[in-house]
Amino acid sequence: MTQEYARRVRIGELIKRELSALVQQLARERAMGMISLTAVDCSPDLKSARIYFTSLGGHLTKKQQSDLLNAACPGFRRHLARHIQTRTVPRLDFAFDESLERGMRIETLLDAVRPPAAEATDTAPDPDPGAGEAVE
């Protein structure tokens, strides 16, 4: 792992940890449901960061949630400027994380084409045929 990549990952995790509580507070105030930050992808120059989130519950669409989070970015950046030690605070951009939904859709498709599992029967072969015999 190169030093530059490791630093990007460390900064991303720091941003994720610092913003988690703020995002939860905003979600409660705006009835957005439960928002969870899943990943932070920082650019190589650390001037921008895309923050991926998922949500559970709430009455807002993904687009509305993303718009509300992006509207709160200036306040989030001010918080980061006070709490993390970096030369510059990255420009933030929130995006809904589609990977969970995509994974569930793929799993559903695989279940549809997978043959049914063979049911266990009493005549199953003994895994160790000599284990039950007495030795003389």
GROMACS elastic network, one bead per residue, 0.5 to 0.9 nm:
[ bonds ]
;  ai    aj funct       b0    kb
    1     4     6  0.84395   500
    1     5     6  0.66664   500
    1     6     6  0.65658   500
    2     5     6  0.53342   500
    2     6     6  0.62273   500
    2     7     6  0.86974   500
    3     6     6  0.50885   500
    3     7     6  0.61931   500
    3     8     6  0.87298   500
    4     7     6  0.52170   500
    4     8     6  0.63878   500
    4     9     6  0.88387   500
    4    44     6  0.75649   500
    5     8     6  0.51007   500
    5     9     6  0.63247   500
    5    10     6  0.86934   500
    5    44     6  0.76701   500
    6     9     6  0.51454   500
    6    10     6  0.61819   500
    6    11     6  0.86601   500
    7    10     6  0.50237   500
    7    11     6  0.61012   500
    7    12     6  0.84269   500
    8    11     6  0.52307   500
    8    12     6  0.60429   500
    8    13     6  0.86460   500
    8    41     6  0.78740   500
    8    42     6  0.58675   500
    8    43     6  0.75159   500
    8    44     6  0.69523   500
    8    45     6  0.86594   500
    8    46     6  0.69701   500
    9    12     6  0.50124   500
    9    13     6  0.61809   500
    9    14     6  0.85882   500
    9    40     6  0.81210   500
    9    41     6  0.77214   500
    9    42     6  0.75203   500
   10    13     6  0.52079   500
   10    14     6  0.61885   500
   10    15     6  0.86688   500
   11    14     6  0.50158   500
   11    15     6  0.61491   500
   11    16     6  0.85693   500
   11    40     6  0.87509   500
   11    42     6  0.76635   500
   11    46     6  0.82955   500
   11    84     6  0.89071   500
   11    86     6  0.86431   500
   12    15     6  0.51486   500
   12    16     6  0.61566   500
   12    17     6  0.86499   500
   12    39     6  0.77175   500
   12    40     6  0.50077   500
   12    41     6  0.62902   500
   12    42     6  0.61027   500
   12    49     6  0.75980   500
   12    51     6  0.86324   500
   13    17     6  0.61144   500
   13    18     6  0.85775   500
   13    39     6  0.78972   500
   13    40     6  0.68758   500
   14    17     6  0.51682   500
   14    18     6  0.61373   500
   14    19     6  0.85680   500
   14    84     6  0.76869   500
   15    18     6  0.51769   500
   15    19     6  0.60203   500
   15    20     6  0.84415   500
   15    40     6  0.74669   500
   15    49     6  0.88994   500
   15    51     6  0.88686   500
   15    80     6  0.73170   500
   15    84     6  0.81006   500
   16    19     6  0.53753   500
   16    20     6  0.59957   500
   16    37     6  0.67000   500
   16    38     6  0.81676   500
   16    39     6  0.71699   500
   16    40     6  0.64469   500
   16    51     6  0.77763   500
   17    20     6  0.55357   500
   17    21     6  0.79095   500
   17    37     6  0.88831   500
   18    21     6  0.69567   500
   18    22     6  0.76866   500
   18    79     6  0.83326   500
   18    80     6  0.71323   500
   18    83     6  0.77432   500
   18    84     6  0.83811   500
   19    22     6  0.51795   500
   19    23     6  0.60075   500
   19    24     6  0.85569   500
   19    37     6  0.84208   500
   19    76     6  0.70484   500
   19    79     6  0.83795   500
   19    80     6  0.79304   500
   20    23     6  0.52942   500
   20    24     6  0.62541   500
   20    25     6  0.87401   500
   20    35     6  0.86861   500
   20    36     6  0.73544   500
   20    37     6  0.65579   500
   21    24     6  0.50932   500
   21    25     6  0.62131   500
   21    26     6  0.86930   500
   22    25     6  0.51192   500
   22    26     6  0.62416   500
   22    27     6  0.85731   500
   22    76     6  0.76229   500
   23    26     6  0.50872   500
   23    27     6  0.60512   500
   23    28     6  0.86646   500
   23    35     6  0.70501   500
   23    36     6  0.81483   500
   23    37     6  0.83523   500
   23    69     6  0.76858   500
   23    76     6  0.87617   500
   24    27     6  0.50059   500
   24    28     6  0.62720   500
   24    29     6  0.87273   500
   24    33     6  0.89138   500
   24    34     6  0.70474   500
   24    35     6  0.62185   500
   24    36     6  0.77820   500
   25    28     6  0.52369   500
   25    29     6  0.63377   500
   25    30     6  0.87435   500
   26    29     6  0.51190   500
   26    30     6  0.61334   500
   26    31     6  0.83841   500
   26    32     6  0.81052   500
   26    68     6  0.88794   500
   26    69     6  0.81867   500
   26    72     6  0.86021   500
   27    30     6  0.52641   500
   27    31     6  0.57517   500
   27    33     6  0.61532   500
   27    34     6  0.66778   500
   27    35     6  0.65463   500
   27    58     6  0.88659   500
   27    65     6  0.87094   500
   27    69     6  0.88309   500
   28    31     6  0.51947   500
   28    32     6  0.65278   500
   28    33     6  0.69232   500
   28    34     6  0.77950   500
   29    32     6  0.78887   500
   30    33     6  0.83960   500
   30    68     6  0.86626   500
   31    34     6  0.86747   500
   31    58     6  0.59221   500
   31    59     6  0.72853   500
   31    60     6  0.80617   500
   32    35     6  0.73518   500
   32    55     6  0.79045   500
   32    56     6  0.84888   500
   32    57     6  0.73087   500
   32    59     6  0.65184   500
   32    60     6  0.60830   500
   32    61     6  0.88901   500
   32    65     6  0.67289   500
   33    55     6  0.64923   500
   33    56     6  0.56725   500
   33    59     6  0.73575   500
   33    60     6  0.82748   500
   34    54     6  0.82836   500
   34    55     6  0.54308   500
   34    56     6  0.50752   500
   34    57     6  0.63200   500
   34    58     6  0.72771   500
   35    53     6  0.66523   500
   35    54     6  0.58092   500
   35    56     6  0.66267   500
   35    57     6  0.88376   500
   36    52     6  0.86206   500
   36    53     6  0.54541   500
   36    54     6  0.53271   500
   36    55     6  0.61829   500
   36    56     6  0.84188   500
   37    40     6  0.79963   500
   37    51     6  0.70693   500
   37    52     6  0.59041   500
   37    54     6  0.65320   500
   37    55     6  0.88482   500
   37    97     6  0.88479   500
   38    51     6  0.77218   500
   38    52     6  0.55499   500
   38    53     6  0.52798   500
   38    54     6  0.69110   500
   38    97     6  0.74024   500
   39    50     6  0.82922   500
   39    51     6  0.59692   500
   39    52     6  0.51789   500
   39    53     6  0.72051   500
   39    97     6  0.84687   500
   40    49     6  0.64868   500
   40    50     6  0.56895   500
   40    52     6  0.61668   500
   41    48     6  0.85257   500
   41    49     6  0.55103   500
   41    50     6  0.51634   500
   41    51     6  0.64577   500
   41    52     6  0.81178   500
   42    45     6  0.80131   500
   42    46     6  0.56901   500
   42    47     6  0.76563   500
   42    48     6  0.59183   500
   42    50     6  0.63930   500
   42    51     6  0.85621   500
   42    90     6  0.79893   500
   43    46     6  0.50422   500
   43    47     6  0.64652   500
   43    48     6  0.55828   500
   43    49     6  0.61440   500
   43    50     6  0.83056   500
   43    90     6  0.87666   500
   44    47     6  0.79338   500
   44    48     6  0.86658   500
   45    48     6  0.77915   500
   46    49     6  0.71245   500
   46    88     6  0.78978   500
   46    89     6  0.79681   500
   46    90     6  0.59454   500
   46    91     6  0.87254   500
   47    88     6  0.70667   500
   47    89     6  0.69009   500
   47    91     6  0.60205   500
   47    92     6  0.88746   500
   48    89     6  0.81320   500
   48    92     6  0.59268   500
   48    93     6  0.77333   500
   49    90     6  0.58671   500
   49    91     6  0.60532   500
   49    92     6  0.50880   500
   49    93     6  0.62922   500
   49    94     6  0.85514   500
   50    91     6  0.84208   500
   50    92     6  0.59886   500
   50    94     6  0.57761   500
   50    95     6  0.69208   500
   51    92     6  0.71033   500
   51    93     6  0.60293   500
   51    95     6  0.61475   500
   51    96     6  0.83862   500
   51    97     6  0.88172   500
   52    93     6  0.85912   500
   52    94     6  0.59309   500
   52    96     6  0.55332   500
   52    97     6  0.51301   500
   52    98     6  0.88540   500
   53    66     6  0.87064   500
   53    94     6  0.72734   500
   53    95     6  0.64543   500
   53    96     6  0.51144   500
   53    97     6  0.52972   500
   53    98     6  0.88437   500
   54    62     6  0.87330   500
   54    95     6  0.88950   500
   54    96     6  0.59712   500
   54    97     6  0.56733   500
   54    98     6  0.79686   500
   54   100     6  0.83157   500
   55    58     6  0.79400   500
   55    62     6  0.81421   500
   55    65     6  0.86628   500
   55    96     6  0.83789   500
   57    60     6  0.86521   500
   58    61     6  0.84309   500
   60    63     6  0.80109   500
   60    64     6  0.58458   500
   60    65     6  0.62126   500
   61    64     6  0.51603   500
   61    65     6  0.62093   500
   61    66     6  0.85596   500
   62    65     6  0.51087   500
   62    66     6  0.60687   500
   62    67     6  0.85325   500
   62    95     6  0.88810   500
   62    96     6  0.66105   500
   63    66     6  0.50645   500
   63    67     6  0.60573   500
   63    68     6  0.86176   500
   63    95     6  0.88139   500
   63    96     6  0.80682   500
   64    67     6  0.50211   500
   64    68     6  0.61689   500
   64    69     6  0.86306   500
   65    68     6  0.51779   500
   65    69     6  0.62292   500
   65    70     6  0.85745   500
   65    96     6  0.84236   500
   66    69     6  0.51886   500
   66    70     6  0.60701   500
   66    71     6  0.85143   500
   66    93     6  0.88600   500
   66    94     6  0.59940   500
   66    95     6  0.60977   500
   66    96     6  0.66783   500
   67    70     6  0.51088   500
   67    71     6  0.60496   500
   67    72     6  0.87025   500
   67    94     6  0.81819   500
   68    71     6  0.50823   500
   68    72     6  0.64330   500
   68    73     6  0.89834   500
   69    72     6  0.51774   500
   69    73     6  0.65751   500
   69    93     6  0.84041   500
   69    94     6  0.64405   500
   69    95     6  0.89837   500
   70    73     6  0.51620   500
   70    74     6  0.84329   500
   70    92     6  0.76087   500
   70    93     6  0.61292   500
   70    94     6  0.58468   500
   70    95     6  0.87506   500
   71    74     6  0.74176   500
   71    75     6  0.88398   500
   72    75     6  0.56508   500
   72    76     6  0.64058   500
   72    77     6  0.88851   500
   73    77     6  0.60180   500
   73    78     6  0.85725   500
   73    91     6  0.81337   500
   73    92     6  0.61970   500
   73    93     6  0.75588   500
   73    94     6  0.85887   500
   74    77     6  0.51274   500
   74    78     6  0.63156   500
   74    79     6  0.87383   500
   74    91     6  0.87866   500
   74    92     6  0.84545   500
   75    78     6  0.51110   500
   75    79     6  0.63068   500
   75    80     6  0.86938   500
   76    79     6  0.51033   500
   76    80     6  0.62356   500
   76    81     6  0.86606   500
   76    92     6  0.83026   500
   77    81     6  0.60659   500
   77    82     6  0.87122   500
   77    89     6  0.65972   500
   77    90     6  0.76285   500
   77    91     6  0.74686   500
   77    92     6  0.74406   500
   78    81     6  0.50558   500
   78    82     6  0.64979   500
   78    83     6  0.88094   500
   78    89     6  0.85348   500
   79    82     6  0.53270   500
   79    83     6  0.62830   500
   79    84     6  0.85837   500
   80    83     6  0.50424   500
   80    84     6  0.56069   500
   80    85     6  0.86671   500
   80    89     6  0.68555   500
   81    84     6  0.59922   500
   81    85     6  0.75597   500
   81    86     6  0.79566   500
   81    88     6  0.79036   500
   81    89     6  0.60590   500
   82    85     6  0.80958   500
   84    89     6  0.84028   500
   85    88     6  0.86254   500
   85    89     6  0.89235   500
   86    89     6  0.66061   500
   89    92     6  0.87762   500
   95    98     6  0.89225   500
   97   100     6  0.70657   500
   97   101     6  0.83336   500
   98   101     6  0.55010   500
   98   102     6  0.60672   500
   98   103     6  0.85850   500
   99   103     6  0.59559   500
   99   104     6  0.85832   500
  100   103     6  0.50954   500
  100   104     6  0.62555   500
  100   105     6  0.86489   500
  101   104     6  0.51233   500
  101   105     6  0.61706   500
  101   106     6  0.86519   500
  102   105     6  0.50896   500
  102   106     6  0.62183   500
  102   107     6  0.86224   500
  103   106     6  0.51268   500
  103   107     6  0.61418   500
  103   108     6  0.86388   500
  104   107     6  0.50225   500
  104   108     6  0.61926   500
  104   109     6  0.86882   500
  105   108     6  0.51203   500
  105   109     6  0.63143   500
  105   110     6  0.86870   500
  106   109     6  0.50746   500
  106   110     6  0.61440   500
  106   111     6  0.85952   500
  107   110     6  0.50556   500
  107   111     6  0.61317   500
  107   112     6  0.86577   500
  108   111     6  0.51019   500
  108   112     6  0.63294   500
  109   112     6  0.51132   500
  109   113     6  0.66353   500
  109   114     6  0.86972   500
  110   113     6  0.53402   500
  110   114     6  0.59101   500
  111   114     6  0.51467   500
  111   115     6  0.81200   500
  111   116     6  0.88387   500
  112   115     6  0.81704   500
  114   117     6  0.84934   500
  115   118     6  0.88046   500
  116   119     6  0.87480   500
  118   121     6  0.89631   500
  120   123     6  0.84526   500
  120   124     6  0.71517   500
  121   124     6  0.57805   500
  122   125     6  0.88533   500
  123   126     6  0.87502   500
  124   127     6  0.88187   500
  125   128     6  0.87789   500
  125   129     6  0.84071   500
  126   129     6  0.55867   500
  127   131     6  0.89934   500
  128   131     6  0.55786   500
  128   132     6  0.81715   500
  129   132     6  0.70583   500
  129   133     6  0.82075   500
  130   133     6  0.56851   500
  130   134     6  0.86504   500
  131   134     6  0.82688   500
